[in-house]
């Protein structure tokens, strides 16, 4: 029996740090909006995925017009985002057509996640309940104290966290049934708040989150290299 699987792409940001009037998820990358690249990557990794795209409600018509302009016909469901990432993910979970299976939560502005990472995240979440991609740090690390002094930290003890963060649906919906807390910086922290262990998997270094204009320039470079 095939397990139900979904990918929930969250793209509710305004892109203030990008320095553009257009939110970063709609900016053109190699001729089409960033979000279209991200959706296509998940479809390529697993065509059976139920795709949900969480956007600000006011952006629905604009996104639909972009789909027409770019002849983008990849099937996906639009869901209105909330006032925070936590609320946006919660809204997306409520729109799932099933309550048993797996769901990957992904930043819509991370179009360079590898198909292997997506596939591995589902495989590991099916076995262990969760799968969080991480990468090792390359730079030295220092902790800055309140007084301004700094202390060396062993970088081997730390990892940079990426998405997709993939979970068993039933557990994740239980985790998101709580009140939002400041400590919830990502979906893994919401899940972990229930006392459940997080399973780490190897991410891919180029899976950057497009936040600044420099990120977008680097993204154009990555596209040119991969093509």
JORACOR-V423082 format. One record per run of one state. SS is the DSSP state (H for helix, E for strand, C for the rest). FROM is the first residue (numbers start at 0). TO is the last residue. If there is no record, write none. Layout:
ss->(SS	SS)
from->(FROM	FROM)
to->(TO	TO)
This chain:
ss->(C	E	C	H	C	H	C	E	C	E	H	C	E	C	H	C	E	C	H	C	E	C	H	C	E	C	E	C	E	C	H	C	E	H	C	H	C	E	C	H	C)
from->(0	4	10	15	18	23	26	27	29	31	33	45	49	55	56	69	76	80	84	94	101	107	114	128	129	136	140	144	149	153	154	157	158	168	175	186	192	199	202	212	226)
to->(3	9	14	17	22	25	26	28	30	32	44	48	54	55	68	75	79	83	93	100	106	113	127	128	135	139	143	148	152	153	156	157	167	174	185	191	198	201	211	225	226)
